[in-house]
Amino acid sequence: MLTGSALLLLGAAALHAEVALPSHFSDHMVLQREMKVPIWGTAGPGETVTVEFAGQRRSAQAGPDGKWRVTLEPMPASSEGRPMTVTGSGSKSSVQFADVLVGEVWLCSGQSNTEFTMSRTERFYFCGVTNEAEEVAAANHPAIRMFTSDSARSYEPRSNIPGCAWQVCTPESVREFSAVGYFFARGLLQELKVPVGILTLTYGASTAQAWIRREALASSPRLRPMLEQFDADVKASQTATNQSARAAALAKWETAVAKAKAAGKKAPKRPRVFDPAQDQHSPTVMFNGVVAPVIPYAIRGVLWYQGESITTGGVALYPLLQTTLIQDWRQLWGEGDFPFYVCQLAAYKAPATDPNSPGNLPATREAQATVLRLPNTGMAVTIDIGDA
């Protein structure tokens, strides 16, 4: 039986959780210049958390749920790598971030066109930019940093993207950088002469609705049906029968892999076990997986390159989806009508099995162009420079 003193000690231990921040706060990060910069994380309930950076010292008290947030005042650009210290009143040690710069921060999002890397890699063996060897060798830009998220899809909003961190641009690291993000950052660096940070949140074949939060879809009579169908699909997939079928398929595959390995043969591919909450075509799943965790990290604006994946509702719904996404992201970040730039799809040789692919139709490009009805938007036209 625990004594009163022991119970008090256990209660104190529960109250003093170590202070922690999401992964997009890491060494080598870039903070947005000339704007207020939110910094947030978790600690023990009621704990006072203090953030120190560039001569500023800001404190906040963690709420009952352990969440805290402070806001740094606007700062000028700085290429000097400086430390940031985050200390909790009940934590045993502080959190230290090294080599933090202040400059321009942009969010780069969309499907595979945004995700494609500078080099041919194991993940994108068919990619690689024009003059890849020369471009990679010349990519020695310590003032450019990139944060690349994982590809997590989620039914509920996540609060963190574990295992990811900011990377300094070098010929070695740039190979895995988003090519679109890198060239945009390099252009800004050359023109503005300030550090540039790119938050790359992408996933191949993802639809526009996958990047929109639940509340925004639910508030639109035309978009709500796709959300209702998604919820019904998720509920159906969670039945005991479907769960047993998925487990059986995976068990059969694991057995086949073991037999192939013992026989020295090539292992069979992992079966596609459908889970609507893990399908990048489903509504909200990309927003929940990788966008929700980074809001409201201070940014200058957004780069968006998506459009081949158009499913539910077809091209007719795309202008509404695009508008809903932009307006909702702007509302969530609370920075006003920040710049939102889209890349119009280039022409490509559609496969014989799908000659009328939505991503290659003039109507899709017309739908993308409706972005220009919104304030502070722009569109890059690439129809003449695509890879067929």
C-alpha positions in Angstrom: 0.0 0.0 0.0 1.4 3.4 -0.9 1.9 6.0 1.8 0.6 9.6 1.5 4.2 10.7 0.8 4.6 8.1 -2.0 1.4 9.3 -3.6 2.6 12.9 -3.5 5.8 11.9 -5.1 4.0 10.0 -7.9 1.7 13.0 -8.5 4.7 15.3 -8.7 6.4 13.0 -11.2 3.3 13.0 -13.4 3.2 16.8 -13.3 6.9 17.2 -14.4 7.1 15.6 -17.8 10.1 16.6 -19.8 9.6 19.6 -22.1 9.3 18.5 -25.7 8.7 20.1 -29.1 7.5 18.7 -32.5 10.1 17.5 -34.9 9.9 20.6 -37.2 11.7 22.4 -34.4 15.2 21.0 -34.8 18.8 21.9 -35.4 19.3 23.9 -38.6 15.7 25.2 -38.8 14.8 28.5 -40.4 12.4 30.9 -38.7 10.4 33.4 -40.7 11.8 36.9 -40.7 9.7 40.0 -40.0 6.8 38.1 -38.6 5.7 36.8 -35.2 7.0 33.3 -34.8 5.0 30.8 -32.7 7.0 28.1 -30.8 5.1 25.3 -29.1 5.2 21.9 -27.5 4.4 19.9 -24.4 5.5 19.8 -20.8 4.1 18.9 -17.4 0.7 20.5 -16.7 1.2 23.8 -15.1 4.9 23.9 -15.9 6.4 27.2 -16.9 8.3 26.9 -20.2 10.8 29.5 -21.4 12.1 30.0 -24.9 15.3 32.0 -25.5 16.5 33.0 -28.9 18.3 36.0 -30.5 18.1 38.1 -27.3 14.4 37.3 -26.7 13.1 35.5 -23.7 9.5 34.4 -23.7 7.6 32.2 -21.2 4.3 30.4 -21.0 2.5 28.0 -18.7 1.5 24.6 -19.9 -2.2 23.9 -19.7 -3.9 21.0 -18.1 -3.2 18.9 -21.2 0.5 19.8 -21.1 0.4 22.0 -24.2 2.2 25.4 -24.2 3.0 28.0 -26.8 5.0 31.2 -26.9 5.4 33.8 -29.6 8.7 35.4 -30.6 8.5 39.0 -31.8 9.4 39.7 -35.5 13.1 39.4 -36.3 15.3 40.6 -39.2 16.9 38.0 -41.5 20.1 36.5 -40.2 22.5 34.1 -41.7 24.3 33.6 -38.4 23.5 30.2 -37.0 22.4 30.9 -33.4 21.2 28.6 -30.6 17.7 28.3 -29.2 17.1 27.1 -25.7 13.8 25.8 -24.4 13.6 25.2 -20.6 10.8 23.8 -18.5 10.6 24.7 -14.8 10.2 21.1 -13.8 12.4 19.5 -16.5 15.7 18.0 -15.6 17.4 19.5 -18.7 16.7 22.1 -21.3 16.1 21.4 -25.0 18.9 22.9 -27.2 18.7 23.7 -30.9 21.8 24.7 -32.8 22.4 26.7 -36.0 19.0 28.4 -36.2 18.7 30.9 -39.0 16.1 33.6 -39.8 14.9 34.2 -43.3 12.1 33.2 -45.7 10.1 30.0 -45.0 7.8 28.4 -47.6 5.6 25.4 -47.4 5.9 23.1 -50.5 3.0 20.6 -50.9 1.2 18.4 -53.4 1.6 15.0 -55.0 4.5 13.3 -56.8 5.4 16.3 -59.0 6.3 18.1 -55.8 7.9 15.1 -54.1 10.2 14.1 -57.0 13.8 14.4 -55.9 16.8 16.1 -57.3 18.5 12.7 -57.9 17.5 9.3 -59.0 17.1 7.5 -55.7 15.9 4.1 -54.5 12.5 5.8 -53.9 12.4 7.7 -57.2 14.6 5.6 -59.5 13.0 7.3 -62.6 13.6 10.9 -61.4 16.6 13.1 -61.4 16.7 16.6 -62.8 18.2 17.7 -66.1 22.0 17.9 -65.7 21.7 16.1 -62.5 25.4 15.6 -61.8 26.2 19.2 -62.3 23.2 20.5 -60.4 23.9 18.3 -57.4 27.6 19.0 -57.3 26.8 22.8 -57.3 24.2 22.6 -54.5 26.4 23.8 -51.7 24.1 26.3 -50.1 24.3 26.4 -46.3 21.7 29.1 -46.2 19.1 26.8 -47.8 17.5 24.2 -45.4 14.7 21.7 -46.1 12.3 19.8 -43.8 10.8 16.8 -45.5 7.9 15.1 -43.8 7.1 11.4 -43.8 4.1 10.2 -45.9 1.8 9.4 -42.9 -1.9 9.4 -43.6 -4.2 9.6 -40.6 -7.9 9.5 -39.7 -7.3 11.9 -36.8 -5.0 14.9 -36.8 -1.4 14.2 -35.6 0.6 16.5 -33.4 4.0 15.6 -34.6 5.9 14.1 -37.6 8.4 11.9 -35.8 11.8 11.0 -37.2 12.1 14.1 -39.4 14.4 17.1 -39.1 15.7 20.1 -41.0 18.6 19.4 -43.4 21.3 21.8 -44.6 21.7 21.9 -48.4 24.9 20.2 -49.4 25.7 18.1 -52.5 25.1 15.0 -50.4 21.8 16.0 -48.8 20.3 17.7 -51.8 19.9 14.4 -53.6 16.8 13.7 -51.5 15.4 17.3 -51.7 12.2 18.1 -53.5 13.4 19.4 -56.9 10.6 22.0 -57.1 11.4 23.1 -53.5 15.1 23.3 -54.1 15.0 25.4 -57.3 12.4 27.8 -55.7 14.7 28.2 -52.6 17.8 28.7 -54.7 16.0 31.4 -56.7 14.9 33.2 -53.6 18.4 33.0 -52.1 20.0 34.4 -55.2 17.5 37.3 -55.4 16.9 38.2 -51.7 20.2 37.2 -50.2 18.6 35.8 -47.1 18.3 32.2 -45.7 15.5 30.1 -47.1 13.7 27.2 -45.4 11.3 24.8 -47.2 8.8 22.7 -45.4 8.1 19.8 -47.9 4.8 18.1 -47.2 4.0 15.8 -50.1 2.7 12.4 -51.2 2.4 10.9 -54.6 -1.0 10.4 -56.1 -2.7 12.3 -53.3 -5.9 14.2 -54.2 -6.8 17.7 -53.2 -9.4 16.6 -50.7 -6.8 14.6 -48.9 -5.1 17.9 -47.9 -8.2 19.6 -46.5 -9.3 19.3 -42.9 -12.6 17.7 -41.9 -14.3 20.8 -40.7 -13.8 22.6 -44.0 -15.2 19.7 -46.1 -18.1 19.3 -43.8 -19.1 22.9 -44.1 -19.6 22.7 -47.9 -22.8 21.0 -49.1 -21.0 20.0 -52.3 -18.0 18.5 -50.6 -19.7 16.9 -47.5 -20.9 13.8 -49.4 -17.3 12.6 -50.0 -16.5 13.0 -46.3 -19.6 11.0 -45.4 -18.7 8.3 -47.8 -15.2 8.2 -46.4 -16.5 7.8 -42.8 -18.8 5.0 -44.0 -15.9 3.2 -45.7 -13.7 3.6 -42.6 -16.4 2.1 -40.4 -16.9 -0.8 -42.8 -13.2 -1.5 -42.9 -13.1 -1.8 -39.1 -15.6 -4.7 -38.9 -14.3 -8.0 -37.5 -14.7 -9.7 -40.9 -12.6 -7.1 -42.8 -9.9 -7.0 -40.1 -9.7 -10.8 -40.1 -9.4 -10.8 -43.9 -6.6 -8.3 -43.8 -4.8 -10.2 -41.1 -5.2 -13.5 -43.1 -3.8 -11.9 -46.2 -0.7 -10.5 -44.4 -0.1 -13.8 -42.7 -0.3 -15.7 -46.0 2.2 -13.2 -47.5 4.6 -13.6 -44.6 4.6 -17.3 -45.0 5.3 -17.0 -48.7 8.2 -14.6 -48.0 9.7 -17.1 -45.6 9.4 -20.0 -48.1 10.9 -17.9 -50.9 13.8 -16.8 -48.7 14.5 -20.5 -47.7 14.4 -21.5 -51.4 16.6 -18.6 -52.4 13.9 -17.1 -54.6 12.6 -13.6 -54.9 10.0 -12.7 -52.3 6.5 -11.9 -53.4 5.2 -8.3 -53.2 3.3 -7.3 -50.1 -0.4 -7.6 -50.8 -2.4 -4.4 -51.1 -4.7 -4.5 -48.1 -7.1 -1.7 -48.5 -7.6 0.7 -45.5 -9.4 3.9 -46.5 -7.7 5.8 -43.7 -4.4 5.0 -45.3 -5.4 5.8 -48.9 -4.0 9.1 -50.1 -7.1 9.6 -52.2 -9.3 9.8 -49.1 -10.5 13.1 -47.7 -8.5 14.7 -44.8 -5.9 12.0 -44.4 -2.9 14.0 -45.7 -4.0 17.1 -43.8 -4.2 15.0 -40.6 -0.9 13.2 -41.2 1.5 16.0 -42.1 -0.2 19.5 -42.3 -1.9 19.6 -38.9 1.4 19.0 -37.0 3.1 22.0 -38.5 0.3 24.6 -38.0 1.0 27.5 -37.1 4.8 27.4 -38.0 5.4 30.8 -39.4 5.6 30.8 -43.2 5.7 33.4 -46.0 3.5 31.4 -48.3 2.7 28.1 -50.1 3.8 26.3 -53.3 1.2 23.8 -54.5 1.8 21.2 -57.4 -1.1 18.8 -57.6 -3.8 17.8 -60.1 -3.3 14.5 -61.8 -5.1 12.7 -59.0 -8.7 13.8 -59.5 -11.2 11.2 -58.3 -14.5 11.9 -56.4 -16.6 14.5 -58.2 -14.2 14.8 -61.1 -12.8 18.0 -62.6 -16.0 19.8 -62.0 -15.3 19.9 -58.2 -11.7 20.8 -58.5 -12.1 24.6 -58.4 -14.1 24.3 -55.2 -11.6 21.9 -53.6 -8.7 24.2 -54.5 -10.5 27.3 -53.2 -11.6 25.5 -50.0 -8.0 24.3 -49.3 -6.5 27.8 -49.8 -9.0 29.7 -47.8 -8.9 27.1 -44.9 -5.1 27.0 -44.8 -5.0 30.8 -44.7 -7.5 30.8 -41.9 -5.7 28.1 -39.9 -2.3 29.9 -40.1 -3.8 33.2 -39.2 -1.4 35.2 -41.3 -3.9 36.7 -43.6 -3.9 36.1 -47.4 -0.4 34.7 -47.6 0.9 34.0 -51.2 -0.3 30.7 -52.6 1.3 29.7 -55.9 0.3 26.7 -58.0 2.1 24.9 -60.8 -0.2 24.1 -63.7 0.1 20.6 -65.0 2.4 20.0 -68.0 1.2 17.8 -70.9 2.3 14.2 -70.9 1.8 11.1 -73.0 -1.1 9.4 -71.4 -0.9 5.6 -71.1 -2.9 3.6 -73.6 -4.9 2.1 -70.7 -6.1 5.6 -69.7 -5.9 8.0 -72.7 -8.4 10.4 -71.1 -6.6 10.7 -67.8 -8.0 13.7 -65.9 -4.5 14.9 -65.2 -3.9 15.4 -68.9 -7.2 17.1 -69.9 -7.4 20.8 -70.8 -10.4 21.0 -68.4 -8.1 20.2 -65.5 -5.7 23.0 -66.4 -8.7 25.4 -66.7 -9.8 24.2 -63.3 -6.4 24.9 -61.9 -6.4 28.4 -63.4 -9.4 29.4 -61.3 -7.0 29.9 -58.5 -6.3 33.3 -59.9 -9.8 34.5 -58.8 -8.4 34.5 -55.2 -6.2 37.3 -53.9 -2.5 37.0 -53.7 -2.2 33.8 -55.9 -0.1 33.0 -58.9 0.3 30.2 -61.4 3.3 28.8 -63.2 2.5 27.5 -66.7 4.7 24.5 -67.6 2.8 23.0 -70.5 5.9 23.5 -72.8 8.5 22.0 -70.5 7.0 18.8 -69.2 8.4 15.3 -69.3 6.2 13.4 -71.8 
